[in-house]
């Protein structure tokens, strides 16, 4: 009898993660593909698992145009997808400057993927972030003093505008995706930006995480990812509590919205601060910093007749038994 070699463990791990992520999905799905090891391993697993799940799948390659030869890199990624049996589409995007180069590229990529998913009638977009990406995100959030929502990192599944954004590989290490590509004879593209120390994430990847592993022992990345899961659960629970409460304590006000002082004062600081941030984000589409949130909270807990507080896109002031948030004069 002819001996058939067993499936490579890394390939099996990636396929298993994708199989679980595809469970219960309906309609076409789209894979975000850069040509790097993570997205290439994801695309290969989707090409194998999607037909078994009765799903049609395609790949979308985003050309950011930020490096010489980016069009050729995108073309090679699309060819790799086609060789796996995934129809591929390449989209060239214009990257702005708002928020820095990393954030601007991410925003442009996300918008292009959203448009491609709508064009394809897709119900889900699969992204190739790994456990290492999650650990780096948590460390960066810690360094910036971010709140629990930011430290919760990337959610495995998030629904937005009728599209489900899924990250099947958040439980797998980057080494696994590289091993899966090697086992399948798929040569990944190594983005030079991943070695460019101008970027904070690169410095975290090259310096901070290895130092923590050396100093504290192995398992730091996994511990950071577990921390993200726990904080995300807490943040989601708080958000649900706020959604249940918010309608009873807010009302429309002149050029904005108002919140009951008594209701804010009755809540513990964690909920009070979240309500303030939630109201401003929902009404004016901006995020408050910790310092700005505390200044608004002082209108409730340390009221001494202070005047209005200027915030991004709005102003907060106390009028009687209400905190009013008004749109800033343009």
C-alpha positions in Angstrom: 0.0 0.0 0.0 1.3 3.4 -0.9 2.2 5.5 2.1 0.6 9.0 2.1 2.4 11.6 4.2 0.3 13.2 6.9 -0.9 16.8 6.8 1.6 19.3 8.0 0.7 20.4 11.5 0.9 24.1 10.7 -1.4 23.7 7.6 -3.8 21.7 9.8 -3.8 24.4 12.5 -4.6 27.2 9.9 -7.3 25.1 8.2 -8.9 24.2 11.5 -9.1 27.9 12.5 -10.6 28.9 9.2 -13.1 26.0 9.3 -14.3 27.2 12.7 -14.6 30.8 11.4 -16.7 29.7 8.4 -19.2 27.8 10.4 -22.6 29.4 10.0 -21.7 31.8 7.3 -23.8 32.2 4.2 -23.2 34.0 0.9 -19.8 34.9 -0.7 -16.8 35.7 1.4 -13.8 37.9 0.7 -10.2 37.4 1.9 -7.9 40.4 2.3 -4.6 39.4 0.7 -1.3 41.2 0.9 0.9 38.4 -0.3 2.6 38.1 3.1 2.8 34.9 5.0 -0.2 35.5 7.2 -2.6 36.4 4.5 -1.2 33.8 2.1 -1.7 31.0 4.6 -5.2 32.3 5.3 -6.0 32.4 1.5 -4.8 28.9 1.1 -6.9 27.6 4.0 -10.0 29.5 2.7 -9.5 28.0 -0.8 -9.5 24.5 0.8 -12.3 25.0 3.4 -14.8 27.3 1.7 -15.9 24.8 -1.0 -16.4 22.2 1.7 -18.6 24.7 3.6 -20.6 25.5 0.4 -19.2 29.0 0.2 -17.9 30.9 -2.7 -14.7 32.9 -1.9 -12.5 35.5 -3.6 -9.4 37.5 -2.7 -8.9 41.2 -2.7 -5.4 42.6 -3.0 -4.9 46.2 -1.9 -2.1 48.2 -3.6 -1.3 51.1 -1.3 1.2 52.5 -3.8 3.6 53.4 -1.0 6.6 51.5 -2.3 8.4 51.1 -5.6 7.2 48.0 -7.3 3.9 47.8 -5.3 1.9 47.1 -8.4 4.1 44.1 -9.2 3.8 42.8 -5.6 0.0 43.1 -5.8 0.0 41.3 -9.2 2.0 38.4 -7.7 -0.3 38.1 -4.7 -3.3 38.0 -7.1 -1.5 35.3 -9.1 -0.9 33.3 -6.0 -4.6 33.5 -5.1 -5.6 32.4 -8.6 -3.2 29.4 -8.3 -5.0 28.4 -5.1 -8.4 28.6 -6.9 -9.4 32.0 -5.5 -10.5 34.6 -8.0 -8.6 37.8 -7.1 -9.2 41.5 -7.6 -6.5 44.2 -7.2 -7.5 47.6 -6.0 -5.1 50.7 -6.0 -5.9 53.1 -3.1 -4.8 56.6 -2.3 -3.4 56.8 1.2 -3.9 60.1 3.0 -1.9 61.5 5.9 -4.4 61.8 8.8 -3.4 59.9 11.9 0.0 59.0 10.5 1.1 56.6 7.7 0.1 53.4 9.5 -3.4 54.6 10.4 -4.0 56.2 7.0 -3.0 53.1 5.2 -5.2 51.0 7.4 -8.2 53.3 6.8 -7.7 53.3 3.0 -7.4 49.5 3.0 -10.5 49.0 5.2 -12.6 51.3 3.0 -11.4 49.5 -0.2 -12.2 46.1 1.3 -15.6 47.3 2.4 -16.4 48.5 -1.1 -15.1 45.2 -2.7 -17.2 43.2 -0.3 -20.3 45.1 -1.3 -19.5 44.8 -4.9 -19.2 41.0 -4.5 -22.3 40.7 -2.4 -20.1 39.3 0.4 -21.4 38.8 3.9 -17.9 38.5 5.5 -14.3 39.8 5.0 -11.6 37.6 6.5 -8.4 39.3 7.7 -5.1 37.6 8.6 -4.1 39.2 11.9 -2.3 36.7 14.2 -1.8 36.3 17.9 1.5 38.2 17.5 -0.4 41.2 16.0 -2.8 41.1 18.9 0.1 41.1 21.5 1.7 44.1 19.7 -1.6 46.0 19.7 -2.0 45.5 23.5 1.6 46.6 24.2 1.1 49.7 22.1 -2.1 50.5 23.9 -0.4 50.1 27.3 2.4 52.4 26.2 -0.2 55.1 25.1 -2.2 54.7 28.3 -5.3 53.6 26.4 -8.5 52.4 28.1 -9.9 48.9 28.3 -11.6 49.1 24.9 -8.3 49.8 23.2 -6.4 47.2 25.3 -9.1 44.7 24.2 -7.3 44.7 20.9 -8.8 43.2 17.8 -12.1 41.3 18.0 -12.2 37.8 16.3 -15.6 38.9 14.8 -17.0 42.3 14.4 -20.1 43.3 12.5 -20.2 46.7 10.8 -22.5 48.1 8.1 -23.9 44.6 7.4 -20.5 43.0 6.9 -18.9 40.6 9.3 -15.1 41.2 9.8 -13.5 38.0 10.8 -10.0 37.3 12.0 -9.6 33.5 12.1 -5.9 33.5 12.9 -5.9 35.5 16.2 -5.2 32.3 18.1 -2.2 31.3 16.0 1.4 32.6 16.1 3.1 34.2 13.1 5.6 31.3 13.0 2.6 29.0 12.2 1.6 30.9 9.1 5.1 30.9 7.8 5.4 27.2 8.4 2.1 26.6 6.6 3.3 28.6 3.6 6.6 26.6 3.5 4.7 23.3 3.8 2.5 24.2 0.8 5.3 25.6 -1.4 3.9 29.2 -1.2 6.6 31.8 -1.2 5.4 34.8 0.8 6.3 38.4 0.2 8.2 40.1 3.0 7.1 43.7 3.3 10.1 46.0 3.8 8.0 48.2 6.0 7.9 45.3 8.5 11.6 46.0 9.1 11.4 49.8 9.1 12.1 51.0 12.6 10.4 54.4 12.0 7.2 52.5 12.7 6.3 51.9 16.4 4.8 48.5 15.7 8.1 47.4 14.1 10.1 48.5 17.2 7.6 46.7 19.5 8.0 43.5 17.3 11.8 43.6 17.0 12.8 45.0 20.5 10.0 45.0 23.1 8.4 41.6 22.7 11.7 39.7 22.4 13.1 41.6 25.5 10.0 40.6 27.5 10.3 37.0 26.4 13.9 37.0 27.4 13.4 38.7 30.7 10.0 37.2 31.8 10.2 33.8 30.0 8.2 32.4 27.1 4.5 32.9 26.8 4.3 36.7 27.0 2.6 37.1 23.7 0.0 34.5 24.6 -0.6 36.2 28.0 -1.1 39.6 26.3 -3.6 38.0 23.9 -5.5 36.5 26.9 -5.5 39.9 28.6 -7.0 41.4 25.4 -9.8 38.7 25.5 -10.6 39.4 29.1 -10.6 43.2 28.7 -12.8 43.0 25.6 -15.3 40.9 27.4 -15.4 43.5 30.2 -15.7 46.4 27.7 -18.6 44.6 25.9 -20.4 44.0 29.2 -20.0 47.7 30.1 -21.3 48.8 26.7 -24.3 46.6 27.1 -25.1 48.1 30.5 -24.7 51.6 29.0 -27.0 50.9 26.1 -29.7 49.8 28.6 -29.3 52.9 30.7 -28.6 55.7 28.2 -32.1 56.3 26.9 -33.4 57.0 30.4 -30.7 59.6 31.3 -30.2 61.6 28.1 -32.4 64.1 26.2 -32.0 66.4 23.3 -30.7 69.9 24.0 -29.9 73.0 22.0 -27.5 72.0 19.2 -26.6 68.8 21.0 -27.5 66.5 23.8 -27.9 66.6 27.6 -27.3 64.1 30.4 -28.8 64.0 33.9 -26.3 65.1 36.6 -28.0 62.9 39.2 -27.8 59.9 37.0 -24.1 60.4 36.3 -23.4 61.0 40.0 -25.3 57.8 40.9 -23.0 55.7 38.8 -19.5 54.5 39.8 -16.7 56.3 38.0 -16.1 53.5 35.5 -19.7 53.7 34.2 -19.8 57.5 34.6 -16.8 58.0 32.4 -18.0 55.4 29.8 -21.3 57.2 29.6 -19.6 60.5 28.9 -17.4 59.0 26.2 -20.3 57.1 24.7 -22.5 60.2 24.5 -19.8 62.3 22.8 -18.8 59.5 20.4 -22.4 58.8 19.4 -23.5 62.4 19.0 -20.4 64.0 17.6 -18.3 61.1 16.2 -15.2 61.9 18.3 -13.3 60.1 21.0 -12.4 61.7 24.3 -9.1 61.2 26.0 -8.8 60.2 29.6 -8.0 63.8 30.6 -10.9 65.2 28.7 -13.3 62.7 30.2 -12.2 63.5 33.7 -12.6 67.2 33.1 -16.2 66.6 32.0 -16.8 64.3 35.0 -15.7 67.2 37.3 -18.8 69.1 36.2 -20.7 66.4 38.0 -18.5 65.5 41.1 -16.7 68.8 41.7 -19.0 71.4 40.5 -17.9 74.9 41.6 -19.4 77.1 38.9 -16.7 76.4 36.3 -17.4 77.3 32.7 -17.7 75.3 29.5 -15.1 72.8 28.6 -13.9 72.8 25.0 -13.7 69.2 23.5 -13.1 67.9 20.0 -16.2 68.8 18.0 -18.2 70.0 20.9 -18.4 71.9 24.3 -19.5 70.5 27.6 -21.2 72.8 30.2 -23.4 72.4 33.3 -26.8 74.0 33.2 -28.8 73.3 36.3 -29.3 69.5 36.8 -27.9 68.6 33.3 -24.6 68.4 31.6 -25.1 69.7 28.0 -22.9 68.8 25.1 -23.2 71.3 22.3 -21.6 71.3 18.8 -18.6 73.6 18.6 -19.2 76.8 16.6 -17.8 76.3 13.1 
